[in-house]
Amino acid sequence: MPPTAGDERIEAWIRQAVAILIRGGVVAFPTDTVYGLGADIFNVAAVERVFHAKRRQADRPLPVLLADQSDVDLVAREFHDDAARLAERFWPGPLTLVLPRRSEVPDIVTGGTDSVGVRVPAHEVPRLLVDALRRPVTGTSANSSGHPPHLDPEWVERDLGDRVDLVIPGSCGLDRKPSTVVDCTGQVPVVIRTGALSIEQLQSVVPDAIEATNQDYAAGSSDRLTESRKRQD
């Protein structure tokens, strides 16, 4: 089900943010982890502004935020049973699934790889934003490259300044750990970053899930592992 708003002030901020995103702008917003930096993923010029705002080279994949699980089809060409089970159990929440991307997703979003990392955050602001825009947004942290991520909107403004068009005020979630990232592009799910969710929690849903440190995986899928490690920054 789509997210719901319970505060007129939030709705006003969402309307303002959507208008900016439609024009190709960049918006910072609270999430369940840290402040995120969002742009319409299908607007290449807007995504380029995200890299400019972070002062980061545009050679690494950006996480993509969705409003709910039904949005997966907008960006992924496959969503097999293991990935679906993980999403049903842990979304909304701190789980990023790496899936085979649709051709419509720009290379700048995926870092030139054939996959895309997607998440449904457990925070109403980004979910309302995506739902109102009717398009996924980037979900990278709202901070300059090399700086720690921010939890306070004032620190986002101090760090990014006029490189961001709007900072939505609000509180981030209580979970300070990053999302756990699971590569679901192969025959078995591979945990490439352990964060808020442990390997044991994932295996309780998908027993075949393995960690990227597994020697068989690393030896047999070096290209896939190299692409996946890019997502950890």
Backbone as CSV, one residue per row, in Angstrom:
resi,resn,N_x,N_y,N_z,CA_x,CA_y,CA_z,C_x,C_y,C_z
1,MET,0.840,-1.195,0.000,0.000,0.000,0.000,0.875,1.246,0.000
2,PRO,0.430,2.334,-0.656,1.230,3.541,-0.675,1.295,4.166,0.703
3,PRO,2.357,4.959,0.984,2.475,5.607,2.283,1.399,6.657,2.453
4,THR,1.131,7.010,3.698,0.112,8.014,3.985,0.715,9.154,4.778
5,ALA,0.195,10.322,4.596,0.665,11.496,5.328,-0.311,11.819,6.449
6,GLY,0.197,12.175,7.604,-0.660,12.509,8.724,-0.450,13.925,9.208
7,ASP,0.293,14.729,8.485,0.644,16.066,8.919,0.610,16.991,7.704
8,GLU,-0.193,18.058,7.789,-0.306,18.982,6.663,1.025,19.642,6.346
9,ARG,1.876,19.829,7.360,3.175,20.445,7.109,4.047,19.529,6.241
10,ILE,3.977,18.230,6.505,4.733,17.287,5.677,4.228,17.337,4.250
11,GLU,2.917,17.376,4.067,2.354,17.418,2.727,2.808,18.664,1.978
12,ALA,2.913,19.792,2.686,3.360,21.029,2.051,4.817,20.915,1.599
13,TRP,5.658,20.324,2.450,7.064,20.118,2.077,7.179,19.166,0.892
14,ILE,6.343,18.140,0.868,6.372,17.172,-0.235,5.974,17.843,-1.537
15,ARG,4.940,18.664,-1.512,4.512,19.363,-2.735,5.635,20.256,-3.265
16,GLN,6.286,20.973,-2.351,7.381,21.845,-2.761,8.535,21.032,-3.333
17,ALA,8.852,19.933,-2.693,9.960,19.088,-3.146,9.665,18.475,-4.508
18,VAL,8.453,18.008,-4.717,8.092,17.404,-5.997,8.217,18.417,-7.126
19,ALA,7.776,19.649,-6.880,7.894,20.692,-7.904,9.350,20.920,-8.273
20,ILE,10.229,20.875,-7.295,11.661,21.050,-7.552,12.219,19.871,-8.332
21,LEU,11.849,18.657,-7.958,12.350,17.466,-8.637,11.882,17.416,-10.088
22,ILE,10.662,17.837,-10.353,10.145,17.853,-11.713,10.969,18.793,-12.588
23,ARG,11.466,19.868,-11.972,12.288,20.841,-12.708,13.749,20.402,-12.816
24,GLY,14.069,19.216,-12.300,15.444,18.736,-12.366,16.288,19.153,-11.184
25,GLY,15.639,19.476,-10.075,16.363,19.904,-8.888,16.800,18.751,-8.004
26,VAL,17.469,19.124,-6.910,17.993,18.156,-5.946,17.469,18.521,-4.562
27,VAL,16.986,17.518,-3.841,16.334,17.723,-2.550,16.966,16.812,-1.503
28,ALA,17.189,17.356,-0.308,17.662,16.547,0.818,16.488,16.273,1.755
29,PHE,16.461,15.057,2.340,15.317,14.663,3.154,15.756,13.664,4.225
30,PRO,15.033,13.620,5.343,15.353,12.623,6.381,14.924,11.238,5.937
31,THR,15.663,10.231,6.382,15.295,8.839,6.120,15.359,8.066,7.430
32,ASP,15.187,6.767,7.333,15.255,5.924,8.526,16.684,5.732,9.008
33,THR,17.676,6.157,8.228,19.078,6.047,8.647,19.682,7.439,8.799
34,VAL,20.062,8.077,7.678,20.647,9.423,7.706,19.944,10.279,6.651
35,TYR,20.311,11.554,6.570,19.725,12.414,5.540,20.135,11.925,4.154
36,GLY,19.160,11.878,3.232,19.406,11.440,1.875,19.357,12.594,0.897
37,LEU,19.921,12.353,-0.278,19.973,13.361,-1.337,19.279,12.788,-2.554
38,GLY,18.175,13.428,-2.954,17.326,12.849,-3.977,17.213,13.661,-5.245
39,ALA,17.166,12.949,-6.374,16.864,13.506,-7.685,16.095,12.447,-8.459
40,ASP,15.348,12.867,-9.438,14.629,11.955,-10.326,15.650,11.085,-11.050
41,ILE,15.595,9.771,-10.862,16.647,8.908,-11.432,16.619,8.876,-12.953
42,PHE,15.491,9.243,-13.560,15.401,9.201,-15.012,15.825,10.521,-15.665
43,ASN,16.205,11.505,-14.852,16.684,12.795,-15.346,18.202,12.833,-15.178
44,VAL,18.937,12.580,-16.250,20.389,12.458,-16.162,21.026,13.741,-15.643
45,ALA,20.566,14.892,-16.108,21.134,16.161,-15.653,20.933,16.339,-14.157
46,ALA,19.781,15.916,-13.645,19.515,16.030,-12.210,20.434,15.109,-11.415
47,VAL,20.641,13.895,-11.913,21.530,12.959,-11.220,22.968,13.480,-11.241
48,GLU,23.358,14.116,-12.326,24.691,14.736,-12.373,24.835,15.783,-11.284
49,ARG,23.762,16.478,-10.978,23.800,17.480,-9.913,23.994,16.835,-8.541
50,VAL,23.501,15.622,-8.380,23.722,14.912,-7.115,25.218,14.675,-6.914
51,PHE,25.894,14.211,-7.941,27.341,14.004,-7.835,28.067,15.321,-7.599
52,HIS,27.612,16.384,-8.255,28.214,17.704,-8.044,28.009,18.164,-6.604
53,ALA,26.801,17.958,-6.077,26.509,18.377,-4.706,27.407,17.658,-3.704
54,LYS,27.664,16.378,-3.973,28.505,15.596,-3.079,30.003,15.777,-3.373
55,ARG,30.295,16.459,-4.495,31.684,16.623,-4.945,32.349,15.256,-5.095
56,ARG,31.646,14.435,-5.820,32.074,13.059,-6.021,32.062,12.729,-7.508
57,GLN,33.014,11.932,-7.952,33.043,11.518,-9.346,31.842,10.631,-9.662
58,ALA,31.333,10.804,-10.867,30.130,10.067,-11.265,30.491,8.698,-11.823
59,ASP,31.159,7.894,-11.002,31.577,6.568,-11.468,31.139,5.455,-10.527
60,ARG,30.275,5.770,-9.576,29.820,4.749,-8.631,28.295,4.681,-8.640
61,PRO,27.729,3.494,-8.427,26.272,3.365,-8.426,25.639,4.163,-7.297
62,LEU,24.446,4.666,-7.555,23.658,5.358,-6.541,22.494,4.471,-6.111
63,PRO,22.213,4.405,-4.813,21.029,3.657,-4.377,19.758,4.358,-4.842
64,VAL,18.735,3.576,-5.088,17.456,4.082,-5.579,16.380,3.785,-4.530
65,LEU,15.582,4.802,-4.204,14.516,4.644,-3.220,13.168,4.504,-3.919
66,LEU,12.353,3.579,-3.392,11.021,3.306,-3.912,9.982,3.627,-2.843
67,ALA,8.738,3.799,-3.282,7.657,4.037,-2.323,7.168,2.737,-1.704
68,ASP,7.122,1.678,-2.497,6.735,0.364,-1.998,7.214,-0.710,-2.973
69,GLN,6.974,-1.949,-2.629,7.515,-3.068,-3.405,6.995,-3.083,-4.840
70,SER,5.805,-2.567,-5.056,5.240,-2.588,-6.409,6.030,-1.719,-7.384
71,ASP,6.883,-0.823,-6.871,7.682,0.049,-7.732,8.905,-0.657,-8.322
72,VAL,9.196,-1.866,-7.869,10.399,-2.564,-8.347,10.407,-2.678,-9.862
73,ASP,9.243,-2.922,-10.459,9.169,-3.102,-11.904,9.591,-1.864,-12.679
74,LEU,9.623,-0.708,-12.034,10.028,0.517,-12.713,11.519,0.518,-13.038
75,VAL,12.300,-0.233,-12.246,13.756,-0.158,-12.400,14.425,-1.503,-12.639
76,ALA,13.758,-2.604,-12.299,14.381,-3.932,-12.393,13.661,-4.795,-13.422
77,ARG,14.436,-5.551,-14.200,13.829,-6.418,-15.207,13.543,-7.808,-14.661
78,GLU,14.132,-8.138,-13.490,13.880,-9.420,-12.845,13.720,-9.210,-11.349
79,PHE,12.836,-10.003,-10.762,12.598,-9.927,-9.317,12.211,-11.332,-8.880
80,HIS,13.240,-12.177,-8.725,12.964,-13.596,-8.504,12.454,-13.862,-7.087
81,ASP,12.124,-15.104,-6.823,11.429,-15.455,-5.583,12.222,-15.095,-4.330
82,ASP,13.544,-15.365,-4.331,14.344,-15.053,-3.140,14.320,-13.564,-2.846
83,ALA,14.498,-12.741,-3.874,14.471,-11.292,-3.683,13.108,-10.840,-3.188
84,ALA,12.053,-11.414,-3.743,10.697,-11.038,-3.336,10.441,-11.408,-1.873
85,ARG,10.925,-12.576,-1.454,10.731,-12.983,-0.058,11.472,-12.041,0.897
86,LEU,12.678,-11.652,0.530,13.438,-10.722,1.368,12.725,-9.375,1.455
87,ALA,12.215,-8.912,0.325,11.508,-7.633,0.316,10.235,-7.695,1.154
88,GLU,9.501,-8.773,1.033,8.260,-8.915,1.796,8.524,-8.925,3.295
89,ARG,9.677,-9.477,3.699,9.992,-9.564,5.135,10.623,-8.277,5.673
90,PHE,11.473,-7.625,4.894,12.287,-6.539,5.456,11.997,-5.151,4.883
91,TRP,11.062,-5.030,3.954,10.658,-3.711,3.464,9.320,-3.332,4.035
92,PRO,9.118,-2.073,4.401,10.112,-1.007,4.458,11.161,-1.309,5.534
93,GLY,12.397,-0.940,5.241,13.450,-1.187,6.219,14.834,-1.098,5.607
94,PRO,15.849,-1.413,6.421,17.253,-1.196,6.039,17.838,-2.329,5.193
95,LEU,17.175,-2.628,4.082,17.640,-3.669,3.164,17.692,-3.115,1.751
96,THR,18.875,-3.153,1.145,19.044,-2.775,-0.258,19.230,-4.037,-1.078
97,LEU,18.409,-4.207,-2.096,18.503,-5.354,-2.985,19.118,-4.908,-4.314
98,VAL,20.163,-5.597,-4.734,20.789,-5.336,-6.022,20.151,-6.273,-7.036
99,LEU,19.502,-5.673,-8.045,18.706,-6.429,-9.010,19.151,-6.103,-10.441
100,PRO,18.885,-7.010,-11.391,19.178,-6.693,-12.792,18.352,-5.483,-13.219
101,ARG,19.003,-4.492,-13.772,18.308,-3.243,-14.078,17.561,-3.295,-15.400
102,ARG,16.542,-2.469,-15.503,15.878,-2.239,-16.786,16.759,-1.312,-17.620
103,SER,16.631,-1.426,-18.930,17.455,-0.604,-19.818,17.124,0.873,-19.698
104,GLU,15.925,1.193,-19.202,15.531,2.593,-19.071,16.289,3.320,-17.957
105,VAL,16.877,2.584,-17.025,17.614,3.214,-15.929,18.945,3.727,-16.472
106,PRO,19.236,5.015,-16.344,20.461,5.580,-16.928,21.734,4.986,-16.332
107,ASP,22.779,4.934,-17.154,24.066,4.419,-16.711,24.613,5.195,-15.522
108,ILE,24.352,6.495,-15.470,24.899,7.313,-14.390,24.357,6.874,-13.028
109,VAL,23.168,6.282,-13.020,22.583,5.793,-11.760,23.241,4.491,-11.329
110,THR,23.587,3.639,-12.294,24.104,2.307,-11.988,25.618,2.214,-12.019
111,GLY,26.276,3.339,-12.288,27.729,3.299,-12.390,28.206,2.495,-13.584
112,GLY,27.346,2.389,-14.600,27.702,1.632,-15.790,27.554,0.134,-15.649
113,THR,27.046,-0.333,-14.513,26.846,-1.767,-14.314,25.480,-2.180,-14.861
114,ASP,25.214,-3.467,-14.859,23.948,-3.979,-15.364,22.967,-4.264,-14.233
115,SER,23.198,-3.626,-13.085,22.331,-3.859,-11.933,22.005,-2.535,-11.255
116,VAL,20.987,-2.578,-10.404,20.560,-1.374,-9.683,20.220,-1.760,-8.252
117,GLY,20.656,-0.943,-7.292,20.371,-1.181,-5.879,19.128,-0.420,-5.454
118,VAL,18.134,-1.129,-4.915,16.849,-0.508,-4.579,16.484,-0.782,-3.122
119,ARG,15.727,0.182,-2.551,15.309,0.053,-1.153,13.996,0.786,-0.948
120,VAL,13.183,0.283,-0.035,11.997,0.985,0.442,12.282,1.392,1.886
121,PRO,12.549,2.673,2.131,12.938,3.094,3.485,11.764,3.081,4.465
122,ALA,12.081,2.855,5.724,11.064,2.856,6.778,10.922,4.270,7.339
123,HIS,10.629,5.211,6.462,10.434,6.610,6.844,9.443,7.197,5.850
124,GLU,8.440,7.900,6.360,7.365,8.330,5.472,7.784,9.419,4.487
125,VAL,8.753,10.267,4.828,9.076,11.387,3.943,9.584,10.921,2.578
126,PRO,10.633,10.102,2.492,11.063,9.671,1.157,10.021,8.835,0.429
127,ARG,9.255,8.055,1.157,8.229,7.237,0.493,7.099,8.105,-0.051
128,LEU,6.694,9.118,0.712,5.688,10.053,0.216,6.212,10.825,-0.988
129,LEU,7.489,11.171,-0.940,8.106,11.918,-2.025,8.074,11.116,-3.325
130,VAL,8.492,9.859,-3.254,8.499,9.001,-4.449,7.070,8.758,-4.929
131,ASP,6.163,8.543,-3.997,4.776,8.273,-4.361,4.155,9.478,-5.069
132,ALA,4.441,10.682,-4.586,3.879,11.891,-5.192,4.530,12.197,-6.536
133,LEU,5.826,11.951,-6.651,6.545,12.181,-7.903,6.187,11.136,-8.949
134,ARG,5.826,9.947,-8.474,5.521,8.788,-9.327,6.755,8.312,-10.089
135,ARG,7.911,8.569,-9.512,9.182,8.114,-10.077,10.151,7.889,-8.930
136,PRO,11.017,6.889,-9.026,12.008,6.667,-7.971,12.996,7.829,-7.893
137,VAL,13.633,7.971,-6.736,14.647,9.008,-6.548,15.934,8.371,-6.038
138,THR,17.034,9.096,-6.215,18.293,8.636,-5.646,18.214,8.698,-4.127
139,GLY,19.009,7.863,-3.467,18.962,7.811,-2.003,20.328,7.829,-1.371
140,THR,21.312,8.439,-2.048,22.644,8.536,-1.474,22.635,9.498,-0.289
141,SER,23.606,9.399,0.599,23.629,10.245,1.780,23.896,11.701,1.404
142,ALA,23.279,12.632,2.140,23.361,14.062,1.836,24.560,14.681,2.543
143,ASN,25.736,14.411,2.018,26.965,14.964,2.579,28.028,15.011,1.502
144,SER,28.993,15.894,1.680,30.121,15.948,0.759,30.918,14.658,0.862
145,SER,31.462,14.209,-0.258,32.252,12.990,-0.274,33.411,13.104,0.708
146,GLY,33.584,12.068,1.521,34.641,12.065,2.527,34.210,12.604,3.870
147,HIS,33.025,13.228,3.937,32.492,13.738,5.196,31.526,12.715,5.788
148,PRO,31.317,12.737,7.100,30.343,11.812,7.685,28.925,12.193,7.278
149,PRO,28.018,11.229,7.214,26.614,11.543,6.892,25.975,12.362,8.007
150,HIS,24.908,13.055,7.655,24.266,13.985,8.589,22.921,13.462,9.077
151,LEU,22.599,13.827,10.300,21.312,13.502,10.901,20.459,14.742,11.109
152,ASP,21.059,15.925,10.956,20.405,17.196,11.255,20.315,18.037,9.978
153,PRO,19.149,18.617,9.693,19.018,19.413,8.465,19.953,20.622,8.427
154,GLU,20.252,21.203,9.597,21.149,22.355,9.614,22.550,21.985,9.145
155,TRP,22.992,20.782,9.510,24.321,20.350,9.081,24.345,20.051,7.589
156,VAL,23.228,19.582,7.050,23.139,19.378,5.600,23.291,20.712,4.886
157,GLU,22.598,21.737,5.372,22.664,23.053,4.749,24.072,23.631,4.839
158,ARG,24.724,23.445,5.983,26.085,23.960,6.143,27.059,23.250,5.205
159,ASP,26.865,21.965,5.044,27.780,21.159,4.235,27.560,21.402,2.742
160,LEU,26.320,21.297,2.281,26.031,21.319,0.854,25.685,22.706,0.325
161,GLY,25.225,23.604,1.192,24.942,24.974,0.787,23.977,25.057,-0.378
162,ASP,24.288,25.921,-1.355,23.383,26.124,-2.481,23.504,25.033,-3.544
163,ARG,24.269,23.975,-3.258,24.344,22.848,-4.194,23.104,21.954,-4.083
164,VAL,22.271,22.225,-3.093,20.998,21.514,-2.948,19.882,22.552,-2.937
165,ASP,18.762,22.239,-3.583,17.693,23.218,-3.763,16.746,23.310,-2.583
166,LEU,16.640,22.245,-1.811,15.711,22.226,-0.680,16.166,21.189,0.334
167,VAL,16.080,21.540,1.595,16.322,20.580,2.682,15.024,20.459,3.467
168,ILE,14.404,19.297,3.413,13.158,19.069,4.151,13.502,18.829,5.624
169,PRO,12.958,19.621,6.536,13.267,19.405,7.944,12.595,18.151,8.471
170,GLY,13.217,17.537,9.461,12.644,16.337,10.048,13.674,15.566,10.831
171,SER,13.259,14.463,11.383,14.132,13.612,12.186,14.391,12.306,11.451
172,CYS,15.624,11.873,11.495,15.961,10.576,10.926,15.572,9.475,11.894
173,GLY,15.571,8.254,11.428,15.218,7.129,12.280,16.268,6.863,13.339
174,LEU,15.990,5.909,14.187,16.886,5.596,15.299,18.009,4.653,14.901
175,ASP,17.882,4.012,13.748,18.889,3.039,13.331,20.031,3.752,12.643
176,ARG,21.185,3.805,13.283,22.331,4.521,12.734,23.209,3.635,11.845
177,LYS,22.880,2.367,11.740,23.649,1.485,10.871,23.171,1.626,9.436
178,PRO,24.056,1.455,8.457,23.631,1.508,7.061,22.782,0.290,6.720
179,SER,22.135,0.358,5.578,21.338,-0.792,5.152,22.247,-1.967,4.805
180,THR,21.718,-3.148,4.988,22.395,-4.361,4.519,22.139,-4.478,3.020
181,VAL,23.195,-4.800,2.259,23.086,-4.869,0.797,23.198,-6.324,0.354
182,VAL,22.217,-6.779,-0.406,22.177,-8.159,-0.880,22.105,-8.164,-2.399
183,ASP,23.075,-8.818,-3.017,23.130,-8.960,-4.470,22.225,-10.124,-4.888
184,CYS,21.158,-9.800,-5.613,20.207,-10.814,-6.050,20.235,-10.988,-7.566
185,THR,21.396,-10.742,-8.169,21.505,-10.881,-9.625,21.934,-12.276,-10.055
186,GLY,22.355,-13.117,-9.115,22.810,-14.455,-9.447,21.828,-15.522,-9.003
187,GLN,22.311,-16.748,-8.936,21.434,-17.864,-8.580,21.092,-17.885,-7.100
188,VAL,21.996,-17.360,-6.245,21.713,-17.279,-4.812,21.979,-15.859,-4.341
189,PRO,21.250,-15.387,-3.334,21.496,-14.050,-2.809,22.851,-13.998,-2.093
190,VAL,23.588,-12.922,-2.333,24.913,-12.747,-1.731,24.930,-11.447,-0.939
191,VAL,25.258,-11.540,0.339,25.331,-10.358,1.201,26.673,-9.677,0.958
192,ILE,26.636,-8.501,0.351,27.882,-7.797,0.041,28.201,-6.704,1.037
193,ARG,27.234,-6.368,1.893,27.518,-5.480,3.026,26.555,-5.811,4.149
194,THR,27.083,-6.139,5.297,26.242,-6.378,6.469,26.057,-5.065,7.201
195,GLY,24.827,-4.678,7.410,24.523,-3.434,8.102,23.541,-3.683,9.228
196,ALA,22.370,-3.059,9.122,21.367,-3.182,10.176,20.793,-4.590,10.286
197,LEU,20.839,-5.347,9.193,20.339,-6.722,9.201,21.510,-7.698,9.145
198,SER,21.455,-8.722,9.955,22.533,-9.708,10.007,22.304,-10.804,8.977
199,ILE,23.360,-11.558,8.702,23.250,-12.683,7.783,22.266,-13.716,8.334
200,GLU,22.226,-13.871,9.666,21.302,-14.835,10.277,19.851,-14.428,10.042
201,GLN,19.567,-13.121,10.121,18.200,-12.662,9.854,17.803,-12.936,8.408
202,LEU,18.727,-12.708,7.495,18.433,-12.953,6.088,18.237,-14.438,5.818
203,GLN,19.093,-15.265,6.428,18.995,-16.707,6.206,17.748,-17.302,6.829
204,SER,17.145,-16.611,7.775,15.885,-17.096,8.331,14.763,-17.021,7.307
205,VAL,14.949,-16.183,6.292,13.966,-16.034,5.219,14.417,-16.791,3.968
206,VAL,15.709,-16.643,3.633,16.285,-17.320,2.467,17.514,-18.091,2.940
207,PRO,17.362,-19.358,3.292,18.478,-20.136,3.854,19.708,-20.215,2.957
208,ASP,19.552,-20.069,1.635,20.679,-20.197,0.719,21.558,-18.948,0.651
209,ALA,21.155,-17.868,1.310,21.935,-16.628,1.250,23.338,-16.851,1.812
210,ILE,24.346,-16.281,1.131,25.739,-16.418,1.579,26.369,-15.041,1.656
211,GLU,27.540,-14.974,2.294,28.272,-13.722,2.404,29.304,-13.604,1.292
212,ALA,29.610,-12.374,0.904,30.544,-12.137,-0.196,31.953,-12.597,0.135
213,THR,32.259,-12.821,1.401,33.583,-13.287,1.783,33.762,-14.772,1.503
214,ASN,32.649,-15.438,1.154,32.732,-16.858,0.821,33.720,-17.051,-0.329
215,GLN,34.725,-17.925,-0.163,35.797,-18.086,-1.138,35.285,-18.573,-2.492
216,ASP,34.304,-19.448,-2.466,33.771,-19.947,-3.731,33.153,-18.817,-4.543
217,TYR,32.427,-17.917,-3.846,31.783,-16.795,-4.535,32.839,-15.842,-5.079
218,ALA,33.799,-15.497,-4.226,34.821,-14.530,-4.627,35.655,-15.060,-5.791
219,ALA,35.964,-16.342,-5.772,36.789,-16.909,-6.829,36.018,-17.064,-8.130
220,GLY,34.755,-17.392,-8.031,33.984,-17.675,-9.227,33.285,-16.489,-9.843
221,SER,33.188,-15.368,-9.111,32.425,-14.234,-9.619,33.156,-12.940,-9.331
222,SER,34.407,-12.830,-9.752,35.211,-11.661,-9.421,34.628,-10.382,-9.997
223,ASP,34.096,-10.445,-11.231,33.524,-9.244,-11.824,32.312,-8.775,-11.038
224,ARG,31.480,-9.728,-10.653,30.285,-9.386,-9.887,30.658,-8.810,-8.533
225,LEU,31.694,-9.352,-7.909,32.131,-8.866,-6.609,32.712,-7.458,-6.724
226,THR,33.472,-7.217,-7.781,34.047,-5.890,-7.976,32.952,-4.845,-8.143
227,GLU,31.933,-5.157,-8.968,30.819,-4.240,-9.140,30.107,-4.002,-7.820
228,SER,29.929,-5.063,-7.047,29.194,-4.945,-5.798,29.926,-4.080,-4.790
229,ARG,31.249,-4.186,-4.749,32.014,-3.412,-3.767,31.896,-1.912,-4.016
230,LYS,31.634,-1.511,-5.259,31.446,-0.102,-5.550,30.274,0.465,-4.779
231,ARG,29.305,-0.398,-4.468,28.089,0.051,-3.813,28.284,0.300,-2.325
232,GLN,29.461,-0.014,-1.793,29.646,0.102,-0.356,30.125,1.497,0.055
233,ASP,30.362,2.396,-0.896,30.804,3.749,-0.581,29.630,4.718,-0.573
